[in-house]
Amino acid sequence: MSDAEKVKKLLSQAQLDFIKAEFGHEPETIGSMSDDEINYLYEAIADIEVDETVAAGEGELSERGKMAESIVTSIGNELYRPEGEENDLSEE
């Protein structure tokens, strides 16, 4: 399974809707992205998380920031897990 297919399968509908709203990518498009495109998308979403965290300061993270955080965590845990650790979707 490609990284793009893993990401599409991993993310919730709300997370996919967020990506569509922020970047214009349909779920079907996400599933067919190259590894480089998935990495770029991950980095762009991480940038949103950082920007929203900085903007929140000591306050509560915005809903946009929380959604970006959840996507970064999900993708990061799936695609960038250290070698030897269990991977939820790698066996499919």
N, CA, C and O atoms as a DFTB+ gen file, in Angstrom:
368 C
 N C O
     1  1       0.848      -1.168       0.000
     2  2       0.000       0.000       0.000
     3  2       0.900       1.239       0.000
     4  3       1.846       1.325       0.783
     5  1       0.603       2.183      -0.871
     6  2       1.410       3.406      -0.947
     7  2       1.140       4.296       0.268
     8  3       0.144       4.123       0.971
     9  1       2.037       5.240       0.499
    10  2       1.834       6.180       1.596
    11  2       0.531       6.950       1.408
    12  3      -0.193       7.190       2.374
    13  1       0.233       7.332       0.186
    14  2      -0.990       8.083      -0.094
    15  2      -2.232       7.261       0.239
    16  3      -3.185       7.780       0.819
    17  1      -2.222       5.992      -0.124
    18  2      -3.359       5.122       0.186
    19  2      -3.497       4.943       1.698
    20  3      -4.610       4.911       2.223
    21  1      -2.366       4.827       2.395
    22  2      -2.404       4.715       3.858
    23  2      -3.026       5.956       4.473
    24  3      -3.876       5.861       5.358
    25  1      -2.597       7.120       4.001
    26  2      -3.107       8.380       4.539
    27  2      -4.606       8.493       4.293
    28  3      -5.359       8.848       5.199
    29  1      -5.034       8.199       3.090
    30  2      -6.466       8.295       2.777
    31  2      -7.277       7.366       3.674
    32  3      -8.337       7.747       4.169
    33  1      -6.785       6.160       3.882
    34  2      -7.496       5.182       4.704
    35  2      -7.469       5.567       6.181
    36  3      -8.430       5.317       6.908
    37  1      -6.398       6.159       6.611
    38  2      -6.170       6.502       8.014
    39  2      -7.036       7.661       8.498
    40  3      -7.537       7.638       9.622
    41  1      -7.209       8.666       7.658
    42  2      -7.856       9.896       8.093
    43  2      -9.375       9.766       8.150
    44  3      -9.990       9.045       7.363
    45  1      -9.954      10.481       9.099
    46  2     -11.415      10.518       9.244
    47  2     -12.015      11.413       8.162
    48  3     -11.298      12.145       7.480
    49  1     -13.319      11.348       8.016
    50  2     -13.988      12.211       7.037
    51  2     -13.783      13.677       7.401
    52  3     -13.577      14.507       6.515
    53  1     -13.835      14.008       8.685
    54  2     -13.615      15.398       9.112
    55  2     -12.207      15.870       8.741
    56  3     -12.025      17.012       8.319
    57  1     -11.224      15.000       8.897
    58  2      -9.853      15.356       8.534
    59  2      -9.711      15.522       7.028
    60  3      -9.040      16.443       6.563
    61  1     -10.341      14.632       6.264
    62  2     -10.313      14.757       4.806
    63  2     -11.015      16.036       4.359
    64  3     -10.562      16.700       3.426
    65  1     -12.124      16.387       5.024
    66  2     -12.835      17.625       4.713
    67  2     -11.965      18.842       4.997
    68  3     -11.991      19.814       4.243
    69  1     -11.194      18.794       6.082
    70  2     -10.282      19.875       6.425
    71  2      -9.242      20.053       5.317
    72  3      -8.980      21.175       4.885
    73  1      -8.658      18.958       4.862
    74  2      -7.654      19.024       3.794
    75  2      -8.269      19.590       2.523
    76  3      -7.636      20.378       1.821
    77  1      -9.492      19.192       2.228
    78  2     -10.164      19.726       1.042
    79  2     -10.380      21.230       1.183
    80  3     -10.132      21.986       0.244
    81  1     -10.842      21.664       2.355
    82  2     -11.097      23.086       2.571
    83  2      -9.812      23.916       2.528
    84  3      -9.800      25.021       1.985
    85  1      -8.738      23.385       3.099
    86  2      -7.474      24.130       3.174
    87  2      -6.680      24.104       1.867
    88  3      -6.062      25.098       1.487
    89  1      -6.702      22.958       1.185
    90  2      -5.806      22.761       0.031
    91  2      -6.518      22.405      -1.267
    92  3      -5.898      22.408      -2.331
    93  1      -7.815      22.098      -1.194
    94  2      -8.575      21.768      -2.391
    95  2      -8.426      20.340      -2.871
    96  3      -8.851      20.015      -3.980
    97  1      -7.826      19.475      -2.051
    98  2      -7.611      18.083      -2.459
    99  2      -8.814      17.212      -2.096
   100  3      -9.200      17.129      -0.930
   101  1      -9.396      16.571      -3.095
   102  2     -10.450      15.594      -2.866
   103  2      -9.821      14.327      -2.284
   104  3      -8.646      14.059      -2.535
   105  1     -10.586      13.538      -1.506
   106  2     -10.035      12.285      -0.967
   107  2      -9.440      11.371      -2.040
   108  3      -8.416      10.728      -1.811
   109  1     -10.076      11.314      -3.194
   110  2      -9.560      10.471      -4.276
   111  2      -8.191      10.963      -4.752
   112  3      -7.322      10.167      -5.107
   113  1      -8.017      12.270      -4.753
   114  2      -6.735      12.863      -5.138
   115  2      -5.655      12.494      -4.135
   116  3      -4.529      12.167      -4.511
   117  1      -6.007      12.548      -2.856
   118  2      -5.048      12.215      -1.806
   119  2      -4.546      10.784      -1.986
   120  3      -3.353      10.517      -1.841
   121  1      -5.456       9.871      -2.301
   122  2      -5.096       8.466      -2.453
   123  2      -4.163       8.180      -3.612
   124  3      -3.544       7.117      -3.664
   125  1      -4.055       9.117      -4.541
   126  2      -3.187       8.887      -5.699
   127  2      -1.960       9.803      -5.735
   128  3      -1.266       9.874      -6.749
   129  1      -1.698      10.496      -4.636
   130  2      -0.528      11.380      -4.587
   131  2       0.766      10.578      -4.525
   132  3       0.789       9.436      -4.065
   133  1       1.834      11.199      -4.994
   134  2       3.161      10.591      -4.868
   135  2       3.640      10.743      -3.418
   136  3       3.068      11.513      -2.647
   137  1       4.682      10.012      -3.063
   138  2       5.252      10.140      -1.717
   139  2       5.714      11.572      -1.460
   140  3       5.534      12.092      -0.359
   141  1       6.306      12.208      -2.462
   142  2       6.753      13.593      -2.305
   143  2       5.576      14.530      -2.056
   144  3       5.671      15.445      -1.237
   145  1       4.476      14.306      -2.756
   146  2       3.287      15.138      -2.560
   147  2       2.693      14.934      -1.163
   148  3       2.251      15.891      -0.527
   149  1       2.683      13.691      -0.692
   150  2       2.198      13.410       0.666
   151  2       3.104      14.087       1.692
   152  3       2.612      14.665       2.661
   153  1       4.398      14.025       1.494
   154  2       5.336      14.692       2.407
   155  2       5.106      16.198       2.423
   156  3       5.134      16.824       3.483
   157  1       4.880      16.775       1.255
   158  2       4.625      18.212       1.163
   159  2       3.322      18.565       1.885
   160  3       3.264      19.555       2.614
   161  1       2.280      17.755       1.683
   162  2       1.003      17.989       2.354
   163  2       1.179      17.899       3.865
   164  3       0.677      18.751       4.599
   165  1       1.881      16.883       4.330
   166  2       2.155      16.715       5.763
   167  2       2.856      17.952       6.322
   168  3       2.475      18.463       7.375
   169  1       3.874      18.429       5.621
   170  2       4.618      19.600       6.075
   171  2       3.744      20.851       6.084
   172  3       3.862      21.684       6.983
   173  1       2.871      20.987       5.092
   174  2       1.979      22.146       5.027
   175  2       0.978      22.127       6.186
   176  3       0.674      23.170       6.764
   177  1       0.472      20.947       6.519
   178  2      -0.460      20.831       7.640
   179  2       0.289      21.078       8.957
   180  3      -0.251      21.702       9.869
   181  1       1.514      20.597       9.053
   182  2       2.333      20.867      10.240
   183  2       2.571      22.373      10.392
   184  3       2.589      22.885      11.512
   185  1       2.751      23.075       9.285
   186  2       2.914      24.528       9.343
   187  2       1.661      25.199       9.916
   188  3       1.761      26.147      10.694
   189  1       0.489      24.705       9.530
   190  2      -0.765      25.235      10.088
   191  2      -0.787      25.009      11.598
   192  3      -1.128      25.910      12.364
   193  1      -0.420      23.801      12.016
   194  2      -0.398      23.493      13.448
   195  2       0.522      24.459      14.200
   196  3       0.144      25.000      15.239
   197  1       1.716      24.671      13.677
   198  2       2.679      25.572      14.322
   199  2       2.139      26.996      14.355
   200  3       2.188      27.654      15.395
   201  1       1.628      27.474      13.234
   202  2       1.097      28.841      13.167
   203  2      -0.035      29.052      14.174
   204  3      -0.087      30.074      14.858
   205  1      -0.925      28.086      14.255
   206  2      -2.064      28.193      15.169
   207  2      -1.618      28.082      16.625
   208  3      -2.192      28.730      17.500
   209  1      -0.600      27.266      16.889
   210  2      -0.079      27.134      18.248
   211  2       0.575      28.440      18.691
   212  3       0.370      28.890      19.819
   213  1       1.352      29.040      17.814
   214  2       1.996      30.321      18.123
   215  2       0.927      31.394      18.339
   216  3       1.028      32.186      19.276
   217  1      -0.085      31.425      17.487
   218  2      -1.152      32.418      17.606
   219  2      -1.926      32.258      18.912
   220  3      -2.384      33.244      19.489
   221  1      -2.072      31.022      19.377
   222  2      -2.810      30.773      20.623
   223  2      -2.026      31.210      21.846
   224  3      -2.609      31.550      22.875
   225  1      -0.705      31.202      21.736
   226  2       0.111      31.567      22.882
   227  2      -0.221      30.694      24.079
   228  3      -0.146      29.468      23.995
   229  1      -0.578      31.304      25.166
   230  2      -0.962      30.571      26.378
   231  2      -2.437      30.191      26.360
   232  3      -2.911      29.494      27.256
   233  1      -3.163      30.647      25.341
   234  2      -4.595      30.366      25.248
   235  2      -4.866      29.009      24.620
   236  3      -3.956      28.227      24.344
   237  1      -6.148      28.761      24.407
   238  2      -6.569      27.482      23.830
   239  2      -6.318      27.458      22.323
   240  3      -6.524      28.453      21.629
   241  1      -5.878      26.327      21.842
   242  2      -5.643      26.135      20.417
   243  2      -6.964      26.220      19.670
   244  3      -7.976      25.692      20.130
   245  1      -6.958      26.883      18.518
   246  2      -8.165      27.017      17.703
   247  2      -8.609      25.660      17.165
   248  3      -7.853      24.689      17.185
   249  1      -9.832      25.614      16.690
   250  2     -10.339      24.376      16.082
   251  2      -9.501      24.005      14.862
   252  3      -9.233      22.828      14.623
   253  1      -9.090      25.009      14.095
   254  2      -8.215      24.767      12.942
   255  2      -6.906      24.138      13.399
   256  3      -6.422      23.183      12.792
   257  1      -6.339      24.676      14.467
   258  2      -5.103      24.140      15.014
   259  2      -5.264      22.731      15.553
   260  3      -4.396      21.880      15.354
   261  1      -6.369      22.484      16.231
   262  2      -6.634      21.145      16.766
   263  2      -6.774      20.117      15.645
   264  3      -6.282      18.994      15.759
   265  1      -7.453      20.509      14.558
   266  2      -7.619      19.581      13.446
   267  2      -6.273      19.316      12.778
   268  3      -5.950      18.169      12.470
   269  1      -5.492      20.363      12.554
   270  2      -4.158      20.181      11.965
   271  2      -3.308      19.285      12.861
   272  3      -2.602      18.403      12.371
   273  1      -3.376      19.508      14.155
   274  2      -2.617      18.695      15.103
   275  2      -3.015      17.221      15.003
   276  3      -2.156      16.340      15.014
   277  1      -4.309      16.961      14.908
   278  2      -4.763      15.565      14.836
   279  2      -4.298      14.886      13.550
   280  3      -3.962      13.701      13.554
   281  1      -4.279      15.636      12.454
   282  2      -3.825      15.072      11.175
   283  2      -2.319      14.810      11.220
   284  3      -1.857      13.746      10.807
   285  1      -1.565      15.774      11.717
   286  2      -0.105      15.613      11.808
   287  2       0.239      14.412      12.688
   288  3       1.122      13.622      12.353
   289  1      -0.449      14.284      13.791
   290  2      -0.204      13.150      14.689
   291  2      -0.529      11.832      14.006
   292  3       0.254      10.885      14.076
   293  1      -1.676      11.767      13.347
   294  2      -2.083      10.526      12.675
   295  2      -1.112      10.127      11.578
   296  3      -0.657       8.985      11.528
   297  1      -0.795      11.071      10.700
   298  2       0.112      10.772       9.592
   299  2       1.513      10.480      10.128
   300  3       2.166       9.533       9.689
   301  1       1.963      11.285      11.067
   302  2       3.296      11.083      11.635
   303  2       3.456       9.721      12.276
   304  3       4.475       9.056      12.089
   305  1       2.447       9.302      13.036
   306  2       2.510       7.991      13.679
   307  2       2.495       6.854      12.664
   308  3       3.092       5.803      12.901
   309  1       1.831       7.051      11.553
   310  2       1.726       6.002      10.546
   311  2       2.931       5.949       9.613
   312  3       3.473       4.874       9.359
   313  1       3.348       7.095       9.107
   314  2       4.378       7.107       8.064
   315  2       5.791       7.321       8.578
   316  3       6.752       6.901       7.934
   317  1       5.929       7.959       9.715
   318  2       7.259       8.347      10.165
   319  2       7.653       7.676      11.479
   320  3       8.499       8.179      12.218
   321  1       7.040       6.558      11.752
   322  2       7.342       5.764      12.945
   323  2       8.737       5.166      12.799
   324  3       9.097       4.697      11.719
   325  1       9.528       5.175      13.871
   326  2      10.867       4.577      13.796
   327  2      10.811       3.101      13.390
   328  3       9.874       2.382      13.734
   329  1      11.823       2.675      12.660
   330  2      11.906       1.271      12.232
   331  2      11.766       0.347      13.433
   332  3      12.322       0.609      14.499
   333  1      11.022      -0.729      13.251
   334  2      10.875      -1.726      14.298
   335  2       9.642      -1.532      15.160
   336  3       9.229      -2.467      15.846
   337  1       9.042      -0.351      15.150
   338  2       7.809      -0.152      15.903
   339  2       6.634      -0.625      15.072
   340  3       6.672      -0.581      13.843
   341  1       5.582      -1.080      15.753
   342  2       4.413      -1.564      15.044
   343  2       3.782      -0.485      14.212
   344  3       3.775       0.684      14.598
   345  1       3.250      -0.869      13.067
   346  2       2.633       0.048      12.126
   347  2       1.245      -0.465      11.822
   348  3       1.106      -1.561      11.279
   349  1       0.209       0.290      12.154
   350  2      -1.174      -0.169      12.062
   351  2      -1.594      -0.645      10.670
   352  3      -2.296      -1.649      10.555
   353  1      -1.183       0.049       9.622
   354  2      -1.671      -0.273       8.274
   355  2      -0.665      -1.001       7.407
   356  3      -0.983      -1.341       6.267
   357  1       0.521      -1.249       7.897
   358  2       1.566      -1.823       7.050
   359  2       1.302      -3.270       6.678
   360  3       1.846      -3.747       5.682
   361  1       0.502      -3.972       7.427
   362  2       0.247      -5.381       7.165
   363  2      -0.878      -5.606       6.176
   364  3      -1.140      -6.746       5.792
   365  1      -1.553      -4.541       5.754
   366  2      -2.707      -4.714       4.861
   367  2      -2.291      -4.705       3.416
   368  3      -3.135      -4.838       2.530
